[in-house]
Amino acid sequence: MAHITIQDEMEKLRCSSSHTKTRSPSPKKTEKYIIQKLSKEFELTNDTIGDGSFARVKIVQRKEQGTLVRYAAKFLNREEGELERLYVDRALEEFKVARSLHHPNIVEVLSLCKHKLRLAFVMEYCQHGDLLDLMERRTLCHGGKKCLFKQMLRGVVYMHSHGIAHHDIKPENMVLANDNVLKIIDFGLSEVFAELFPPNSKGERELGRVREFPARLCGTAAYLPPEVFEAKYYYDARALDVWSCAITAFALFVGKLPWGLADDEDERYQAFQGSWQYLLEEYPDIPVTVDNFPLTVFAEVLPEKELVTLLLRMLHPFPEMRMTIFDALEDPWVQAIECCSPESNHLSAVQGDKAGDCGIPKMHDHCPSKDKLVPKSD
């Protein structure tokens, strides 16, 4: 498979975590969290399962009811010259977001601990690696890819219904659990775009005022929409997630990215944008359907017309006309996908949660036959 993420080249463009503060509810609404020593709860092993510029992920374990249970611990790197107070604040902001999310398709974060001079998020361990690893193995069937795509949408729908945008959706930020459930990870760039109102008499909660954010290159550039490359643009974080989900889906189904960057200097993106411009000028009032969509290479490389139409609607160059993540999940083609992910009992805070449409027993085995992601011993 082609190199999917241009990770090494684009990390320099990704916003520094110390400069990008995850917005969270005001301190008055957030209880104080006391950071415990890692050694009080867990035993640190020598197994490393991930190592990058921003963090190292190791295996920790503890006995629970006589059984040794393994967890993943993400040790947050401290930037050169970063004050300890800012380092702790950065970790706490990410932790507040992560521990507020409880959904089958979002990794469960247990605690924030300290080990020597570093802070670590302890979370459930998904031993089958990330989605990029699965894609590169080329073991996924078409039905399995559809299932994983639907699970990704479910997780993002849940986040958006709770006023949180992920801001860095990509294959590396999704991992596979033993039960074939895909889980979204890494909330270091997440944004709280709206807070929840108190529940009404029916227990329903709605979002308050939705905030927009000034354009900046924040996330993995290949997965970002065109509006963030425009310095004067204030963007909707929800629309950014929708675009990133569509780029991730294209990579999942095709095995490569559709373009390098969604900007004026990328020829492949310019061809895509030109096809949209023609359609919008010639047929401005006709919706995108399987019989009316921009004439792009998408139709040639994607396996189903319905998928072509869906991704094009998720990749509308004008964010105000882009479909929402709720619309994507409610698309009839997506609704019909057989899915391994369990039902969620959480109702959307914005509208009726139609993510609970599965009810279908497990139909796929996404786990590689002999994978058992091999940790690297230090």
C-alpha positions as CSV (number, residue, x, y, z in Angstrom):
1,M,0.0,0.0,0.0
2,A,1.2,3.5,-0.7
3,H,2.5,5.6,2.2
4,I,-0.8,6.8,3.5
5,T,-0.2,9.7,5.8
6,I,2.9,11.6,4.9
7,Q,3.3,11.5,8.6
8,D,7.0,12.3,8.8
9,E,6.8,15.3,6.4
10,M,3.6,16.7,7.8
11,E,4.3,16.4,11.6
12,K,6.2,19.7,11.3
13,L,3.0,21.3,10.1
14,R,0.8,19.9,12.8
15,C,0.0,22.4,15.6
16,S,2.1,22.1,18.7
17,S,0.0,20.7,21.5
18,S,1.3,23.4,23.8
19,H,0.0,26.1,21.4
20,T,-3.3,24.3,20.7
21,K,-5.3,24.2,23.9
22,T,-8.2,21.7,23.9
23,R,-11.2,23.8,24.9
24,S,-13.1,22.3,27.8
25,P,-15.9,23.4,30.1
26,S,-15.0,26.1,32.6
27,P,-13.2,25.1,35.8
28,K,-16.3,25.8,37.8
29,K,-18.0,22.9,35.9
30,T,-15.1,20.6,36.1
31,E,-14.0,18.8,39.2
32,K,-10.4,18.9,40.2
33,Y,-8.5,15.8,39.2
34,I,-5.6,14.5,41.4
35,I,-2.9,12.9,39.3
36,Q,-1.8,9.6,41.0
37,K,1.5,7.9,40.7
38,L,1.4,5.2,38.0
39,S,3.1,2.7,40.3
40,K,0.2,2.9,42.8
41,E,-2.2,1.3,40.4
42,F,-0.2,-0.3,37.6
43,E,2.9,-2.3,36.9
44,L,4.9,-0.8,34.0
45,T,6.2,-3.4,31.5
46,N,9.1,-3.1,29.0
47,D,6.7,-3.5,26.0
48,T,6.4,-0.5,23.7
49,I,3.6,-0.5,21.1
50,G,4.0,3.0,19.7
51,D,6.6,5.7,19.6
52,G,6.2,9.2,18.0
53,S,7.0,12.8,18.3
54,F,4.3,13.6,20.8
55,A,4.0,10.4,22.9
56,R,5.2,6.9,23.6
57,V,2.7,4.1,24.2
58,K,3.7,1.3,26.5
59,I,1.9,-1.7,28.1
60,V,1.0,-1.5,31.8
61,Q,-0.8,-4.2,33.8
62,R,-2.6,-4.9,37.1
63,K,-4.4,-7.8,38.8
64,E,-8.1,-7.7,38.7
65,Q,-10.0,-10.5,40.5
66,G,-7.0,-12.7,40.2
67,T,-6.4,-12.0,36.5
68,L,-3.5,-10.0,35.1
69,V,-5.1,-7.3,32.8
70,R,-3.1,-5.3,30.3
71,Y,-3.7,-1.6,29.5
72,A,-2.1,0.9,27.1
73,A,-0.4,3.9,28.7
74,K,0.2,6.9,26.5
75,F,3.2,8.8,27.9
76,L,2.9,12.4,26.9
77,N,6.2,13.9,25.7
78,R,7.2,17.3,27.2
79,E,8.3,19.8,24.6
80,E,11.6,21.5,24.9
81,G,11.4,24.5,27.1
82,E,7.8,23.8,28.1
83,L,7.0,24.8,31.7
84,E,5.8,22.1,33.9
85,R,2.5,24.0,34.7
86,L,1.7,24.2,30.9
87,Y,2.6,20.5,30.4
88,V,0.2,19.5,33.2
89,D,-2.5,21.8,32.0
90,R,-2.2,20.4,28.5
91,A,-2.5,16.8,29.8
92,L,-5.5,17.7,32.0
93,E,-7.3,19.4,29.1
94,E,-7.0,16.3,26.9
95,F,-7.9,14.0,29.8
96,K,-11.1,16.0,30.6
97,V,-12.3,15.4,27.1
98,A,-11.3,11.8,26.9
99,R,-12.8,10.7,30.2
100,S,-16.2,12.3,29.3
101,L,-16.7,10.0,26.3
102,H,-18.2,6.6,26.8
103,H,-19.2,4.8,23.6
104,P,-18.4,1.4,22.0
105,N,-16.4,3.1,19.2
106,I,-14.3,5.4,21.4
107,V,-11.4,4.1,23.5
108,E,-12.1,4.1,27.2
109,V,-9.6,6.2,29.2
110,L,-9.2,5.1,32.8
111,S,-6.9,7.5,34.5
112,L,-4.2,10.1,34.2
113,C,-1.0,9.1,36.1
114,K,2.5,10.3,36.7
115,H,5.7,8.3,36.2
116,K,8.9,10.0,37.1
117,L,8.7,13.3,35.2
118,R,6.1,12.2,32.6
119,L,2.3,12.1,32.6
120,A,0.5,9.1,31.1
121,F,-3.1,8.4,30.0
122,V,-4.0,4.8,30.9
123,M,-6.6,3.3,28.6
124,E,-8.0,0.0,27.4
125,Y,-5.5,-2.0,25.3
126,C,-6.5,-2.9,21.7
127,Q,-3.9,-5.4,20.7
128,H,-4.7,-5.6,17.0
129,G,-3.1,-2.3,16.1
130,D,-4.5,0.7,14.3
131,L,-6.5,1.0,11.1
132,L,-3.5,1.9,9.0
133,D,-1.8,-1.3,10.1
134,L,-4.9,-3.3,9.0
135,M,-5.0,-1.5,5.7
136,E,-1.4,-2.3,4.9
137,R,-1.9,-6.0,5.7
138,R,-4.5,-6.1,2.8
139,T,-6.6,-8.7,4.6
140,L,-9.8,-6.7,4.8
141,C,-12.7,-7.7,2.5
142,H,-15.0,-5.1,1.1
143,G,-17.8,-5.9,3.6
144,G,-15.3,-5.6,6.4
145,K,-14.2,-2.1,5.2
146,K,-17.8,-1.0,5.1
147,C,-18.3,-2.2,8.6
148,L,-15.3,-0.3,9.9
149,F,-16.4,2.8,8.0
150,K,-19.8,2.6,9.8
151,Q,-18.2,2.2,13.1
152,M,-16.0,5.3,12.6
153,L,-19.1,7.3,11.7
154,R,-20.9,6.1,14.9
155,G,-18.0,7.2,17.1
156,V,-17.8,10.7,15.5
157,V,-21.6,11.0,15.7
158,Y,-21.4,10.4,19.4
159,M,-18.7,13.0,19.8
160,H,-20.5,15.6,17.9
161,S,-23.7,15.0,19.7
162,H,-21.8,15.8,22.9
163,G,-20.4,19.0,21.6
164,I,-16.9,17.7,20.8
165,A,-15.0,17.6,17.5
166,H,-12.1,15.2,17.3
167,H,-10.0,17.3,14.9
168,D,-7.6,14.6,13.8
169,I,-9.5,11.7,12.3
170,K,-7.2,9.5,10.3
171,P,-6.4,5.7,10.2
172,E,-3.6,5.9,12.8
173,N,-6.2,7.3,15.3
174,M,-8.4,4.3,15.2
175,V,-7.6,0.9,16.8
176,L,-9.2,-2.5,16.7
177,A,-10.3,-4.4,19.8
178,N,-10.5,-8.1,20.2
179,D,-14.3,-8.1,19.5
180,N,-13.8,-6.5,16.1
181,V,-14.9,-3.1,17.4
182,L,-13.1,-0.1,16.0
183,K,-12.2,2.6,18.6
184,I,-11.3,6.2,18.1
185,I,-8.2,7.4,20.1
186,D,-6.1,10.5,20.7
187,F,-8.0,13.6,21.8
188,G,-5.0,15.9,22.0
189,L,-6.4,18.2,19.3
190,S,-10.1,17.8,20.2
191,E,-12.3,20.9,20.4
192,V,-15.4,21.5,22.6
193,F,-17.4,23.5,20.0
194,A,-20.6,23.6,22.1
195,E,-21.6,22.7,25.7
196,L,-24.6,20.7,26.6
197,F,-27.7,22.2,28.1
198,P,-29.1,20.5,31.2
199,P,-31.4,17.6,30.4
200,N,-35.1,18.4,30.1
201,S,-38.0,16.4,31.8
202,K,-37.5,13.7,29.2
203,G,-33.8,13.4,29.9
204,E,-32.9,14.9,26.5
205,R,-30.0,17.3,26.2
206,E,-29.3,19.9,23.5
207,L,-26.2,21.7,22.4
208,G,-25.8,25.3,23.2
209,R,-24.2,27.9,20.9
210,V,-21.9,26.4,18.4
211,R,-18.5,28.2,18.1
212,E,-16.3,28.5,15.1
213,F,-12.5,28.5,15.1
214,P,-9.9,30.7,13.2
215,A,-8.3,28.9,10.3
216,R,-5.0,27.2,11.2
217,L,-3.1,24.1,10.2
218,C,-4.0,21.9,13.1
219,G,-4.1,18.1,12.6
220,T,-2.6,16.0,9.9
221,A,-2.5,18.1,6.8
222,A,-3.5,15.4,4.2
223,Y,-6.8,14.9,6.0
224,L,-7.7,18.6,6.4
225,P,-10.4,20.4,4.3
226,P,-9.6,23.4,2.1
227,E,-11.1,26.0,4.5
228,V,-8.3,25.5,7.1
229,F,-5.7,26.5,4.5
230,E,-7.4,29.9,4.0
231,A,-6.0,32.4,6.5
232,K,-9.2,34.5,6.6
233,Y,-11.6,31.6,7.1
234,Y,-13.4,30.8,10.4
235,Y,-14.3,27.1,10.1
236,D,-16.8,24.8,11.7
237,A,-15.0,22.0,13.5
238,R,-17.8,19.6,12.8
239,A,-17.4,20.1,9.0
240,L,-13.7,19.4,9.4
241,D,-14.3,16.0,11.0
242,V,-16.8,15.1,8.2
243,W,-14.1,15.9,5.6
244,S,-11.4,13.9,7.5
245,C,-13.8,10.9,7.8
246,A,-14.3,11.0,4.1
247,I,-10.6,11.1,3.3
248,T,-10.0,8.2,5.8
249,A,-12.8,6.2,4.1
250,F,-11.3,6.9,0.6
251,A,-7.9,5.6,1.9
252,L,-9.7,2.6,3.5
253,F,-11.5,1.6,0.3
254,V,-8.9,2.5,-2.3
255,G,-5.6,2.0,-0.5
256,K,-4.2,5.5,-1.1
257,L,-5.1,9.2,-0.5
258,P,-7.0,11.1,-3.2
259,W,-4.5,14.0,-3.1
260,G,-1.7,15.4,-1.0
261,L,-3.3,18.6,0.2
262,A,-6.6,20.2,-0.4
263,D,-5.1,23.5,-1.6
264,D,-4.5,25.5,-4.8
265,E,-1.1,24.0,-5.4
266,D,-2.2,20.3,-5.6
267,E,-3.1,19.3,-9.1
268,R,-5.2,16.3,-8.1
269,Y,-7.2,18.4,-5.7
270,Q,-7.6,21.2,-8.3
271,A,-9.1,18.7,-10.7
272,F,-11.5,17.6,-8.1
273,Q,-12.4,21.2,-7.2
274,G,-12.9,22.0,-10.9
275,S,-15.4,19.2,-11.4
276,W,-17.4,20.5,-8.4
277,Q,-17.3,24.0,-9.8
278,Y,-18.7,22.9,-13.1
279,L,-21.5,20.9,-11.5
280,L,-22.5,23.8,-9.2
281,E,-22.5,26.3,-12.1
282,E,-24.4,24.1,-14.5
283,Y,-26.8,22.5,-12.0
284,P,-26.9,24.7,-8.9
285,D,-30.3,23.5,-7.6
286,I,-29.9,19.8,-8.2
287,P,-28.7,17.7,-5.3
288,V,-25.8,15.2,-5.6
289,T,-27.2,11.7,-6.4
290,V,-25.9,8.5,-7.9
291,D,-26.9,9.9,-11.3
292,N,-25.7,13.5,-10.7
293,F,-22.3,14.0,-9.2
294,P,-19.0,15.7,-10.1
295,L,-17.1,13.8,-12.8
296,T,-14.1,12.8,-10.7
297,V,-11.8,9.8,-10.6
298,F,-13.9,8.8,-7.5
299,A,-16.4,7.0,-9.7
300,E,-13.6,4.9,-11.3
301,V,-11.8,3.8,-8.2
302,L,-14.5,3.3,-5.6
303,P,-16.5,0.0,-5.7
304,E,-20.1,1.3,-5.3
305,K,-21.9,4.2,-6.8
306,E,-23.7,4.9,-3.4
307,L,-20.3,5.2,-1.8
308,V,-19.1,7.6,-4.4
309,T,-22.1,9.8,-3.9
310,L,-21.8,9.7,-0.1
311,L,-18.1,10.6,0.0
312,L,-18.6,13.4,-2.5
313,R,-21.3,14.9,-0.3
314,M,-18.9,14.6,2.6
315,L,-16.2,16.3,0.6
316,H,-18.2,19.3,-0.6
317,P,-15.7,22.1,-1.0
318,F,-18.1,24.6,0.7
319,P,-18.4,23.5,4.4
320,E,-21.8,25.1,4.8
321,M,-23.1,22.8,2.1
322,R,-21.2,19.7,3.3
323,M,-23.4,17.0,4.8
324,T,-23.2,16.5,8.6
325,I,-21.9,13.5,10.3
326,F,-25.5,12.6,11.3
327,D,-26.6,12.8,7.7
328,A,-23.7,10.5,6.7
329,L,-24.7,7.9,9.3
330,E,-28.3,8.1,8.3
331,D,-27.6,7.6,4.6
332,P,-29.6,4.5,3.4
333,W,-26.4,2.8,2.1
334,V,-24.7,3.2,5.5
335,Q,-27.8,2.1,7.3
336,A,-27.8,-1.2,5.4
337,I,-24.2,-2.1,6.3
338,E,-23.9,-5.2,8.5
339,C,-21.9,-4.1,11.5
340,C,-19.9,-5.8,14.2
341,S,-20.1,-2.9,16.6
342,P,-22.5,-3.3,19.5
343,E,-25.6,-1.1,19.8
344,S,-25.1,2.2,21.8
345,N,-27.6,3.1,24.4
346,H,-26.6,6.8,24.2
347,L,-29.1,9.1,22.5
348,S,-27.8,11.9,20.4
349,A,-28.0,15.2,22.1
350,V,-28.9,16.9,18.9
351,Q,-31.4,14.6,17.2
352,G,-32.7,11.0,17.5
353,D,-29.6,8.7,17.4
354,K,-30.1,6.5,14.4
355,A,-26.8,4.9,15.1
356,G,-28.8,2.2,16.9
357,D,-29.7,0.6,13.6
358,C,-27.5,-2.4,13.7
359,G,-29.2,-5.2,15.6
360,I,-27.3,-7.6,13.3
361,P,-25.0,-10.3,14.7
362,K,-21.3,-10.1,14.1
363,M,-20.7,-10.7,10.4
364,H,-16.9,-10.1,10.0
365,D,-13.6,-10.9,11.5
366,H,-11.4,-7.9,11.0
367,C,-8.5,-9.2,13.2
368,P,-5.6,-10.6,11.2
369,S,-5.3,-14.3,11.6
370,K,-1.9,-14.3,13.3
371,D,-1.5,-10.7,14.2
372,K,-1.4,-10.3,18.0
373,L,0.4,-7.0,17.6
374,V,4.0,-7.8,18.7
375,P,5.2,-5.3,21.3
376,K,8.8,-4.0,21.1
377,S,10.8,-4.7,24.2
378,D,13.0,-1.8,25.3
